[in-house]
Amino acid sequence: MNCPKCGAPVPSKKTFCDSCGTDLTVYKRIVRLSNAYYNSGLEKAKVRNLSGAIIDLKRSLEINKKNTDARNLLGLVYFECGEVVQALSEWVISKNLQPYENEADELLQKVQDNPVELDNLNQAIKKYNQALSSIKEYSDERNNDMAVLQLKKAVSMHGNFLKAMQLLGLMLIKNGEYDKALKYLNKARQIDVSNPVTLRYLAIIEEETFNPEKRSKSDKQDSELENAAASASKNQKFFGLTGSYKEEKPNVMVFLNLLIGVLIGIAVVYYLVIPTKESKIRAEYDSQKVDYSAEISSKTATITQHEKTIAQQQREIDDLENQLANVSTQIEVVTVGSEAYNALFEVWHGYNELKSKDYSDDELVSIAMQLVTVDESGLDNEYAVKILESMREEIYPLASRKVYRSGRDAFDKGEYAEASEKLEAAVALTPDSDSAMYYLGKSYQALKDFEKAIYYYKLMLDVCPNSTLKDYIPQRLRECGYTE
């Protein structure tokens, strides 16, 4: 545990900080209480009592907002319920509170590495919002049908969208489709067994379908009908014994009633069934039309943005070619065979090839390392210097992130030699990156090269005196055998 005031490590059994003398009794009690709520939320989440888990985890964070384990678990619970935005918010807050060695990094990376699923989640949320707006603004049956269609699409795109399932169940209850509503609400209950909204809707269905008063009334009516039928049967048998035989005559009313029934059936089909079918077909058509219109608008906006980007890049290429032409007019005064100019022309050629194709990360890093090797002091032409600076401003930020991430991955896998090479490149590309210098020092420390480790630890303190990692440096220097 670290002291909340000075950040120094404190043994678990001590109640005072050795560095600043702060009394940690109350702080430890707060941490224990926060962890207790976290453990309670974890147990509830394991049995899919997600609503109860959210309550306990929120209490844990109210007591100790820096409990990143509780915050990461709260994000997972939100994600399981379909609340993607709230889940991402919790993980981003967790990452800001604990930038390094945080499980939120892996959770965010998994979401970012699956753009198809992320797009489905986004489309599901849009469908849910459209259905909700339709329900709030209009109350006619047609818009309710459209809302049901939108909600069904949202549930199909995102199988754990709890709010969409609940709203869909409510709309089906309103339409009297209790069996369909029960299917979606049971699925919602499997996701969160104690959600009060789901349980309330299930209680409504049970009350409507298993009401004892309604059942007793129906049974009473059935009993009266059976008694009347039995009495009529007895009377018919009794009077039938004394009746005399008569030849039956054709009954015209039977055929007339049959004809009237057929006409009524045709009228019902024409005036009720067909309009309903047409209404549903029209609603589906309007829904698909809205979806296609939205998709076309999105594609049009993307194409417009790409066209603007292409035009901007073309202007940049024209400017660079003009600058190169100006440099070409001055090339006669450059000493033939200058290493700095040869290196500049070589990297300029590679840079143009890189921009003309879909390049890989390795090609980007290779160009960046070539730019590092160009000796700026050997360039006495201002146009050449401008070209070099322009390439570095564009390539360095892109390559630095790739190299740093590759170095961090190698460090996490225990491949410290490869990590030191990658992180040295990251420091060269971004000299003010505190995390790159810190993990480069840790890589050399793991390789037992304590001299280089001490150099980069001290360099980080000099370059980034306000870094959040500075509190770890004294301990790392002592581990390397450094004494002031």
TIMIPA-429151 format. One record per residue (C-alpha): residue number from 1; x, y, z. Coordinates in Angstrom, 3 decimals, padded with zeros to 6 digits, always signed. Example, Ala and Ser with C-alpha at 12.3 -4.5 7.8 and 13.67 -1.06 7.14 Angstrom:
2
[node 1 [+012.300 -004.500 +007.800]];
[node 2 [+013.670 -001.060 +007.140]];
END
This chain:
484
[node 1 [+000.000 +000.000 +000.000]];
[node 2 [+001.187 +003.544 -000.732]];
[node 3 [+000.729 +006.580 +001.489]];
[node 4 [-002.136 +008.742 +000.135]];
[node 5 [-000.243 +011.915 +001.034]];
[node 6 [+003.340 +011.366 -000.143]];
[node 7 [+002.957 +008.179 -002.208]];
[node 8 [+005.686 +006.301 -000.369]];
[node 9 [+005.231 +002.518 +000.075]];
[node 10 [+003.941 +001.539 +003.528]];
[node 11 [+003.997 -002.030 +004.977]];
[node 12 [+000.539 -003.476 +005.572]];
[node 13 [+001.000 -003.798 +009.354]];
[node 14 [+002.085 -000.202 +009.958]];
[node 15 [-000.395 +002.550 +010.829]];
[node 16 [+001.998 +005.470 +010.198]];
[node 17 [+003.930 +006.505 +007.096]];
[node 18 [+007.700 +006.407 +007.689]];
[node 19 [+008.299 +009.171 +005.134]];
[node 20 [+005.800 +011.864 +006.165]];
[node 21 [+004.429 +010.541 +009.475]];
[node 22 [+000.768 +010.551 +008.350]];
[node 23 [-001.671 +008.530 +010.489]];
[node 24 [-003.123 +005.871 +008.159]];
[node 25 [-005.674 +004.308 +010.544]];
[node 26 [-008.737 +005.974 +009.014]];
[node 27 [-007.414 +005.544 +005.486]];
[node 28 [-006.908 +001.787 +005.990]];
[node 29 [-010.422 +001.498 +007.402]];
[node 30 [-011.779 +003.273 +004.296]];
[node 31 [-009.826 +000.953 +002.008]];
[node 32 [-011.082 -002.152 +003.854]];
[node 33 [-014.706 -000.963 +003.692]];
[node 34 [-014.374 -000.172 -000.025]];
[node 35 [-012.858 -003.613 -000.656]];
[node 36 [-015.689 -005.243 +001.318]];
[node 37 [-018.293 -003.656 -000.958]];
[node 38 [-016.171 -004.684 -003.947]];
[node 39 [-016.113 -008.314 -002.764]];
[node 40 [-019.887 -008.206 -002.232]];
[node 41 [-020.400 -006.831 -005.749]];
[node 42 [-018.097 -009.511 -007.160]];
[node 43 [-020.094 -012.300 -005.495]];
[node 44 [-023.370 -010.882 -006.800]];
[node 45 [-021.955 -010.494 -010.306]];
[node 46 [-020.904 -014.177 -010.285]];
[node 47 [-024.538 -015.255 -009.763]];
[node 48 [-025.768 -012.676 -012.342]];
[node 49 [-027.346 -010.391 -009.744]];
[node 50 [-026.089 -007.459 -011.799]];
[node 51 [-028.411 -004.821 -010.320]];
[node 52 [-027.220 -005.653 -006.814]];
[node 53 [-023.604 -005.726 -008.001]];
[node 54 [-023.941 -002.219 -009.488]];
[node 55 [-025.277 -000.867 -006.176]];
[node 56 [-022.425 -002.399 -004.137]];
[node 57 [-019.717 -001.326 -006.604]];
[node 58 [-021.031 +002.256 -006.680]];
[node 59 [-020.891 +002.311 -002.869]];
[node 60 [-017.324 +001.011 -003.020]];
[node 61 [-016.363 +003.864 -005.361]];
[node 62 [-018.187 +006.447 -003.224]];
[node 63 [-015.971 +005.399 -000.327]];
[node 64 [-012.736 +005.124 -002.349]];
[node 65 [-012.847 +006.509 -005.886]];
[node 66 [-009.315 +005.162 -006.590]];
[node 67 [-010.413 +001.533 -006.185]];
[node 68 [-009.655 +000.633 -009.796]];
[node 69 [-010.608 -003.024 -009.306]];
[node 70 [-014.154 -001.982 -008.339]];
[node 71 [-014.313 +000.521 -011.210]];
[node 72 [-013.126 -002.044 -013.786]];
[node 73 [-015.664 -004.591 -012.501]];
[node 74 [-018.420 -001.952 -012.622]];
[node 75 [-017.523 -001.322 -016.268]];
[node 76 [-017.742 -005.060 -016.994]];
[node 77 [-021.179 -005.246 -015.350]];
[node 78 [-022.383 -002.252 -017.372]];
[node 79 [-021.031 -003.855 -020.556]];
[node 80 [-022.836 -007.118 -019.749]];
[node 81 [-026.107 -005.169 -019.347]];
[node 82 [-025.606 -003.479 -022.728]];
[node 83 [-024.612 -000.079 -021.278]];
[node 84 [-021.552 +000.288 -023.513]];
[node 85 [-021.072 +004.049 -023.047]];
[node 86 [-021.116 +003.801 -019.251]];
[node 87 [-018.714 +000.846 -019.351]];
[node 88 [-016.206 +002.724 -021.528]];
[node 89 [-016.513 +005.783 -019.253]];
[node 90 [-015.632 +003.739 -016.168]];
[node 91 [-012.612 +002.155 -017.883]];
[node 92 [-011.308 +005.513 -019.138]];
[node 93 [-011.608 +006.986 -015.615]];
[node 94 [-009.804 +003.926 -014.234]];
[node 95 [-006.982 +004.350 -016.751]];
[node 96 [-006.581 +008.023 -015.810]];
[node 97 [-006.408 +007.135 -012.119]];
[node 98 [-003.909 +004.287 -012.713]];
[node 99 [-002.105 +004.793 -016.053]];
[node 100 [+000.139 +001.739 -015.765]];
[node 101 [-000.397 -001.957 -015.007]];
[node 102 [-004.163 -001.481 -015.180]];
[node 103 [-006.597 -004.122 -016.450]];
[node 104 [-008.627 -001.334 -018.073]];
[node 105 [-005.947 -001.131 -020.817]];
[node 106 [-006.704 -004.685 -021.902]];
[node 107 [-010.483 -004.167 -021.693]];
[node 108 [-010.380 -001.015 -023.840]];
[node 109 [-008.006 -002.688 -026.290]];
[node 110 [-010.373 -005.654 -026.746]];
[node 111 [-013.221 -003.278 -027.589]];
[node 112 [-011.073 -001.265 -030.018]];
[node 113 [-009.711 -004.410 -031.714]];
[node 114 [-013.224 -005.485 -032.766]];
[node 115 [-014.578 -002.602 -034.910]];
[node 116 [-017.370 -004.751 -036.378]];
[node 117 [-018.820 -005.529 -032.953]];
[node 118 [-018.364 -001.900 -031.894]];
[node 119 [-020.294 -000.756 -034.991]];
[node 120 [-023.085 -003.238 -034.184]];
[node 121 [-023.299 -001.849 -030.650]];
[node 122 [-023.460 +001.684 -032.018]];
[node 123 [-026.209 +000.764 -034.511]];
[node 124 [-028.169 -001.041 -031.767]];
[node 125 [-028.058 +002.070 -029.570]];
[node 126 [-029.265 +004.211 -032.506]];
[node 127 [-032.173 +001.820 -033.121]];
[node 128 [-033.101 +001.951 -029.434]];
[node 129 [-033.012 +005.764 -029.409]];
[node 130 [-035.140 +005.925 -032.569]];
[node 131 [-037.715 +003.592 -031.034]];
[node 132 [-037.751 +005.581 -027.800]];
[node 133 [-038.261 +008.857 -029.672]];
[node 134 [-041.064 +007.326 -031.730]];
[node 135 [-042.836 +006.119 -028.578]];
[node 136 [-042.476 +009.476 -026.808]];
[node 137 [-043.617 +011.654 -029.718]];
[node 138 [-046.440 +009.521 -031.148]];
[node 139 [-048.986 +007.195 -029.653]];
[node 140 [-050.740 +005.700 -032.688]];
[node 141 [-050.537 +002.000 -033.514]];
[node 142 [-048.422 +002.471 -036.642]];
[node 143 [-045.585 +004.181 -034.792]];
[node 144 [-045.793 +001.575 -032.031]];
[node 145 [-045.304 -001.131 -034.666]];
[node 146 [-042.288 +000.737 -036.034]];
[node 147 [-040.879 +001.021 -032.515]];
[node 148 [-041.278 -002.742 -032.015]];
[node 149 [-039.414 -003.402 -035.287]];
[node 150 [-036.591 -001.052 -034.290]];
[node 151 [-036.284 -002.681 -030.854]];
[node 152 [-036.202 -006.173 -032.368]];
[node 153 [-033.350 -005.079 -034.642]];
[node 154 [-031.510 -003.562 -031.666]];
[node 155 [-031.843 -006.816 -029.694]];
[node 156 [-030.666 -008.881 -032.683]];
[node 157 [-027.598 -006.642 -033.114]];
[node 158 [-026.742 -006.610 -029.418]];
[node 159 [-027.874 -009.746 -027.588]];
[node 160 [-027.294 -008.292 -024.086]];
[node 161 [-029.078 -004.968 -024.604]];
[node 162 [-031.123 -005.142 -021.386]];
[node 163 [-032.992 -001.829 -021.757]];
[node 164 [-034.024 -002.679 -025.336]];
[node 165 [-035.390 -006.069 -024.200]];
[node 166 [-037.352 -004.443 -021.359]];
[node 167 [-038.843 -001.762 -023.606]];
[node 168 [-039.681 -004.359 -026.254]];
[node 169 [-041.395 -006.498 -023.601]];
[node 170 [-043.418 -003.491 -022.445]];
[node 171 [-044.556 -002.682 -025.997]];
[node 172 [-045.604 -006.299 -026.570]];
[node 173 [-047.537 -006.275 -023.266]];
[node 174 [-049.302 -003.134 -024.447]];
[node 175 [-050.227 -004.906 -027.691]];
[node 176 [-051.548 -007.932 -025.746]];
[node 177 [-048.811 -010.264 -027.090]];
[node 178 [-047.978 -011.774 -023.710]];
[node 179 [-046.196 -014.893 -024.987]];
[node 180 [-043.743 -012.865 -027.081]];
[node 181 [-043.218 -010.397 -024.253]];
[node 182 [-042.538 -013.285 -021.860]];
[node 183 [-039.830 -014.639 -024.190]];
[node 184 [-037.872 -011.364 -024.233]];
[node 185 [-038.362 -010.671 -020.523]];
[node 186 [-037.155 -014.164 -019.580]];
[node 187 [-034.051 -013.537 -021.674]];
[node 188 [-033.559 -010.217 -019.856]];
[node 189 [-033.940 -012.033 -016.540]];
[node 190 [-031.200 -014.475 -017.544]];
[node 191 [-028.866 -011.503 -017.990]];
[node 192 [-029.839 -009.835 -014.665]];
[node 193 [-031.839 -012.052 -012.325]];
[node 194 [-032.847 -009.260 -009.923]];
[node 195 [-033.551 -006.306 -012.184]];
[node 196 [-036.652 -004.597 -010.690]];
[node 197 [-037.989 -003.400 -014.079]];
[node 198 [-037.894 -006.916 -015.540]];
[node 199 [-039.548 -008.416 -012.453]];
[node 200 [-042.313 -005.784 -012.519]];
[node 201 [-043.126 -006.501 -016.172]];
[node 202 [-043.180 -010.254 -015.492]];
[node 203 [-045.607 -009.644 -012.610]];
[node 204 [-047.906 -007.708 -014.978]];
[node 205 [-047.942 -010.633 -017.427]];
[node 206 [-048.679 -013.083 -014.607]];
[node 207 [-051.511 -010.900 -013.349]];
[node 208 [-053.037 -010.580 -016.823]];
[node 209 [-052.764 -014.267 -017.755]];
[node 210 [-053.346 -015.993 -014.397]];
[node 211 [-055.914 -013.736 -012.660]];
[node 212 [-058.101 -015.956 -010.332]];
[node 213 [-061.116 -013.600 -010.603]];
[node 214 [-061.082 -013.703 -014.378]];
[node 215 [-060.623 -017.474 -014.343]];
[node 216 [-063.501 -018.085 -011.876]];
[node 217 [-065.800 -015.851 -013.910]];
[node 218 [-064.897 -017.701 -017.094]];
[node 219 [-065.392 -021.094 -015.398]];
[node 220 [-068.821 -019.967 -014.123]];
[node 221 [-069.894 -018.942 -017.613]];
[node 222 [-068.683 -022.266 -019.042]];
[node 223 [-070.632 -024.146 -016.349]];
[node 224 [-073.846 -022.243 -017.140]];
[node 225 [-073.448 -023.004 -020.846]];
[node 226 [-072.919 -026.702 -020.122]];
[node 227 [-076.045 -026.818 -017.907]];
[node 228 [-078.131 -025.092 -020.576]];
[node 229 [-076.877 -027.535 -023.218]];
[node 230 [-077.654 -030.533 -020.996]];
[node 231 [-081.187 -029.224 -020.259]];
[node 232 [-081.842 -028.643 -023.942]];
[node 233 [-080.676 -032.182 -024.709]];
[node 234 [-083.061 -033.673 -022.108]];
[node 235 [-086.017 -031.670 -023.409]];
[node 236 [-085.260 -032.716 -026.927]];
[node 237 [-085.238 -036.394 -025.919]];
[node 238 [-088.440 -036.043 -023.909]];
[node 239 [-090.502 -034.345 -026.615]];
[node 240 [-089.011 -036.470 -029.349]];
[node 241 [-090.884 -039.539 -028.070]];
[node 242 [-094.356 -038.139 -028.867]];
[node 243 [-093.578 -036.459 -032.195]];
[node 244 [-095.085 -037.814 -035.443]];
[node 245 [-093.120 -038.303 -038.652]];
[node 246 [-093.138 -035.438 -041.168]];
[node 247 [-091.199 -035.137 -044.369]];
[node 248 [-088.694 -032.296 -044.100]];
[node 249 [-088.932 -029.468 -046.601]];
[node 250 [-085.905 -027.610 -048.001]];
[node 251 [-084.915 -024.794 -045.592]];
[node 252 [-084.048 -021.675 -047.594]];
[node 253 [-082.809 -019.805 -044.511]];
[node 254 [-079.841 -022.170 -044.109]];
[node 255 [-078.493 -021.293 -047.539]];
[node 256 [-079.266 -017.624 -046.975]];
[node 257 [-077.369 -017.613 -043.680]];
[node 258 [-074.458 -019.403 -045.333]];
[node 259 [-074.359 -016.796 -048.108]];
[node 260 [-074.505 -013.945 -045.591]];
[node 261 [-071.652 -015.541 -043.609]];
[node 262 [-069.487 -015.789 -046.740]];
[node 263 [-070.158 -012.155 -047.605]];
[node 264 [-069.322 -011.067 -044.046]];
[node 265 [-066.071 -013.071 -044.195]];
[node 266 [-065.074 -011.405 -047.461]];
[node 267 [-065.865 -007.982 -045.997]];
[node 268 [-063.778 -008.704 -042.877]];
[node 269 [-060.823 -009.802 -044.995]];
[node 270 [-061.128 -006.768 -047.265]];
[node 271 [-061.655 -004.106 -044.622]];
[node 272 [-059.658 -005.500 -041.668]];
[node 273 [-057.057 -008.078 -042.634]];
[node 274 [-055.756 -006.532 -045.847]];
[node 275 [-055.331 -002.989 -044.402]];
[node 276 [-053.466 -004.439 -041.419]];
[node 277 [-051.115 -006.380 -043.690]];
[node 278 [-050.604 -003.319 -045.866]];
[node 279 [-049.880 -001.235 -042.772]];
[node 280 [-047.244 -003.692 -041.557]];
[node 281 [-045.640 -003.938 -044.992]];
[node 282 [-045.627 -000.142 -045.294]];
[node 283 [-044.077 +000.178 -041.825]];
[node 284 [-041.322 -002.283 -042.712]];
[node 285 [-040.717 -000.419 -045.966]];
[node 286 [-040.513 +002.946 -044.169]];
[node 287 [-038.130 +001.473 -041.592]];
[node 288 [-035.848 +000.038 -044.262]];
[node 289 [-036.032 +003.323 -046.168]];
[node 290 [-034.920 +005.234 -043.060]];
[node 291 [-032.065 +002.762 -042.509]];
[node 292 [-030.892 +002.992 -046.102]];
[node 293 [-031.159 +006.797 -046.067]];
[node 294 [-029.070 +006.984 -042.913]];
[node 295 [-026.496 +004.606 -044.370]];
[node 296 [-026.311 +006.588 -047.628]];
[node 297 [-025.871 +009.845 -045.683]];
[node 298 [-023.083 +008.278 -043.622]];
[node 299 [-021.311 +006.963 -046.744]];
[node 300 [-021.694 +010.357 -048.455]];
[node 301 [-020.181 +012.147 -045.458]];
[node 302 [-017.290 +009.653 -045.387]];
[node 303 [-016.618 +010.122 -049.108]];
[node 304 [-016.704 +013.913 -048.703]];
[node 305 [-014.244 +013.707 -045.812]];
[node 306 [-011.918 +011.441 -047.829]];
[node 307 [-012.072 +013.849 -050.756]];
[node 308 [-011.116 +016.735 -048.463]];
[node 309 [-008.256 +014.675 -047.032]];
[node 310 [-007.003 +013.769 -050.519]];
[node 311 [-007.156 +017.419 -051.592]];
[node 312 [-005.237 +018.489 -048.461]];
[node 313 [-002.588 +015.810 -049.009]];
[node 314 [-002.280 +016.800 -052.668]];
[node 315 [-001.681 +020.425 -051.630]];
[node 316 [+000.987 +019.243 -049.183]];
[node 317 [+002.647 +017.174 -051.903]];
[node 318 [+002.613 +020.169 -054.259]];
[node 319 [+004.185 +022.357 -051.565]];
[node 320 [+006.888 +019.773 -050.874]];
[node 321 [+007.598 +019.364 -054.582]];
[node 322 [+007.949 +023.145 -054.901]];
[node 323 [+010.311 +023.128 -051.938]];
[node 324 [+012.287 +020.287 -053.520]];
[node 325 [+012.464 +022.235 -056.779]];
[node 326 [+013.860 +025.213 -054.863]];
[node 327 [+016.380 +022.925 -053.202]];
[node 328 [+017.308 +021.549 -056.618]];
[node 329 [+018.245 +025.085 -057.754]];
[node 330 [+020.717 +025.274 -054.876]];
[node 331 [+022.150 +021.768 -055.219]];
[node 332 [+025.158 +022.959 -057.218]];
[node 333 [+026.677 +024.630 -054.141]];
[node 334 [+026.470 +021.419 -052.075]];
[node 335 [+029.643 +019.414 -051.779]];
[node 336 [+029.370 +016.229 -053.837]];
[node 337 [+029.176 +013.134 -051.643]];
[node 338 [+027.896 +014.905 -048.494]];
[node 339 [+026.604 +012.171 -046.145]];
[node 340 [+023.903 +014.405 -044.670]];
[node 341 [+022.439 +015.239 -048.094]];
[node 342 [+022.742 +011.655 -049.300]];
[node 343 [+020.849 +010.482 -046.226]];
[node 344 [+018.227 +013.214 -046.740]];
[node 345 [+017.663 +012.295 -050.398]];
[node 346 [+017.422 +008.595 -049.515]];
[node 347 [+014.840 +009.132 -046.791]];
[node 348 [+012.953 +011.615 -049.024]];
[node 349 [+012.669 +008.915 -051.698]];
[node 350 [+011.405 +006.390 -049.123]];
[node 351 [+008.989 +008.975 -047.705]];
[node 352 [+007.376 +009.573 -051.134]];
[node 353 [+007.042 +005.826 -051.739]];
[node 354 [+005.450 +005.433 -048.304]];
[node 355 [+002.786 +008.077 -049.003]];
[node 356 [+001.890 +006.520 -052.348]];
[node 357 [+000.715 +003.168 -050.908]];
[node 358 [-000.889 +001.460 -047.921]];
[node 359 [+002.194 +001.105 -045.723]];
[node 360 [+002.746 -001.249 -042.801]];
[node 361 [+003.851 -000.332 -039.278]];
[node 362 [+007.349 -001.715 -039.934]];
[node 363 [+007.767 +000.496 -043.013]];
[node 364 [+006.625 +003.545 -041.042]];
[node 365 [+009.085 +002.799 -038.230]];
[node 366 [+011.893 +002.214 -040.751]];
[node 367 [+011.379 +005.666 -042.312]];
[node 368 [+011.263 +007.234 -038.853]];
[node 369 [+014.596 +005.633 -037.875]];
[node 370 [+016.151 +006.864 -041.129]];
[node 371 [+015.004 +010.386 -040.238]];
[node 372 [+016.696 +010.012 -036.834]];
[node 373 [+020.036 +009.217 -038.518]];
[node 374 [+020.017 +012.342 -040.737]];
[node 375 [+022.528 +014.820 -039.290]];
[node 376 [+020.783 +018.185 -039.377]];
[node 377 [+024.038 +020.032 -038.707]];
[node 378 [+025.378 +018.801 -042.051]];
[node 379 [+022.593 +020.579 -043.978]];
[node 380 [+023.527 +024.172 -044.824]];
[node 381 [+020.537 +024.799 -047.087]];
[node 382 [+017.406 +026.216 -045.433]];
[node 383 [+015.051 +024.439 -047.854]];
[node 384 [+016.641 +021.074 -047.068]];
[node 385 [+016.273 +021.758 -043.338]];
[node 386 [+012.599 +022.674 -043.807]];
[node 387 [+011.962 +019.457 -045.726]];
[node 388 [+013.633 +017.419 -042.980]];
[node 389 [+011.598 +019.160 -040.259]];
[node 390 [+008.366 +018.710 -042.243]];
[node 391 [+008.951 +014.959 -042.606]];
[node 392 [+009.841 +014.586 -038.935]];
[node 393 [+006.740 +016.504 -037.795]];
[node 394 [+004.543 +014.154 -039.810]];
[node 395 [+006.305 +010.803 -039.238]];
[node 396 [+007.587 +011.018 -035.646]];
[node 397 [+004.202 +011.154 -033.809]];
[node 398 [+002.807 +008.231 -035.836]];
[node 399 [+005.901 +006.058 -035.529]];
[node 400 [+006.496 +006.871 -031.857]];
[node 401 [+003.181 +005.364 -030.745]];
[node 402 [+003.781 +002.218 -032.819]];
[node 403 [+007.330 +001.733 -031.514]];
[node 404 [+006.340 +002.411 -027.913]];
[node 405 [+003.424 -000.033 -028.045]];
[node 406 [+005.654 -002.683 -029.647]];
[node 407 [+008.279 -002.107 -026.937]];
[node 408 [+005.695 -002.328 -024.160]];
[node 409 [+004.355 -005.594 -025.596]];
[node 410 [+007.876 -007.043 -025.697]];
[node 411 [+008.491 -005.862 -022.108]];
[node 412 [+005.250 -007.454 -020.883]];
[node 413 [+006.273 -010.744 -022.554]];
[node 414 [+009.673 -010.646 -020.800]];
[node 415 [+011.613 -010.077 -024.059]];
[node 416 [+013.757 -007.337 -022.535]];
[node 417 [+016.459 -007.178 -025.225]];
[node 418 [+013.879 -006.517 -027.949]];
[node 419 [+012.018 -004.153 -025.614]];
[node 420 [+015.187 -002.085 -025.017]];
[node 421 [+015.757 -001.676 -028.794]];
[node 422 [+012.168 -000.642 -029.463]];
[node 423 [+011.963 +001.712 -026.476]];
[node 424 [+015.302 +003.372 -027.368]];
[node 425 [+013.768 +004.144 -030.758]];
[node 426 [+010.662 +005.519 -029.040]];
[node 427 [+012.832 +007.813 -026.858]];
[node 428 [+014.702 +008.985 -029.935]];
[node 429 [+011.446 +009.802 -031.697]];
[node 430 [+009.801 +011.414 -028.648]];
[node 431 [+012.510 +012.654 -026.262]];
[node 432 [+009.949 +013.941 -023.717]];
[node 433 [+008.079 +010.618 -023.296]];
[node 434 [+008.353 +009.787 -019.595]];
[node 435 [+006.793 +006.326 -019.972]];
[node 436 [+009.216 +005.355 -022.783]];
[node 437 [+012.247 +006.376 -020.688]];
[node 438 [+010.847 +004.673 -017.581]];
[node 439 [+010.229 +001.316 -019.248]];
[node 440 [+013.535 +001.559 -021.131]];
[node 441 [+015.248 +001.885 -017.743]];
[node 442 [+013.262 -001.118 -016.445]];
[node 443 [+014.283 -003.133 -019.522]];
[node 444 [+017.990 -002.429 -018.946]];
[node 445 [+017.511 -003.150 -015.247]];
[node 446 [+016.040 -006.568 -016.130]];
[node 447 [+019.055 -007.148 -018.455]];
[node 448 [+021.431 -006.291 -015.515]];
[node 449 [+022.767 -003.296 -017.447]];
[node 450 [+022.436 -001.036 -014.413]];
[node 451 [+024.545 +001.800 -015.866]];
[node 452 [+022.126 +002.405 -018.744]];
[node 453 [+019.147 +001.848 -016.472]];
[node 454 [+020.397 +004.554 -014.062]];
[node 455 [+021.044 +006.880 -017.017]];
[node 456 [+017.480 +006.676 -018.330]];
[node 457 [+015.919 +006.868 -014.852]];
[node 458 [+017.836 +010.091 -014.156]];
[node 459 [+017.113 +011.382 -017.671]];
[node 460 [+013.383 +010.945 -017.029]];
[node 461 [+013.645 +012.995 -013.826]];
[node 462 [+015.517 +015.762 -015.685]];
[node 463 [+013.239 +015.875 -018.744]];
[node 464 [+009.911 +015.186 -017.027]];
[node 465 [+010.150 +016.461 -013.436]];
[node 466 [+006.336 +016.554 -013.083]];
[node 467 [+005.718 +013.003 -014.324]];
[node 468 [+003.440 +010.745 -012.294]];
[node 469 [+006.160 +008.080 -012.534]];
[node 470 [+008.752 +010.125 -010.636]];
[node 471 [+007.693 +008.582 -007.309]];
[node 472 [+008.896 +005.157 -008.490]];
[node 473 [+012.374 +006.349 -009.563]];
[node 474 [+014.101 +006.460 -006.119]];
[node 475 [+013.194 +002.824 -005.489]];
[node 476 [+014.370 +001.796 -008.977]];
[node 477 [+017.687 +003.647 -008.510]];
[node 478 [+018.261 +001.888 -005.182]];
[node 479 [+017.567 -001.451 -006.831]];
[node 480 [+020.273 -000.628 -009.426]];
[node 481 [+022.769 +000.145 -006.652]];
[node 482 [+022.779 +003.907 -007.208]];
[node 483 [+023.531 +006.104 -004.171]];
[node 484 [+023.663 +009.874 -004.245]];
END
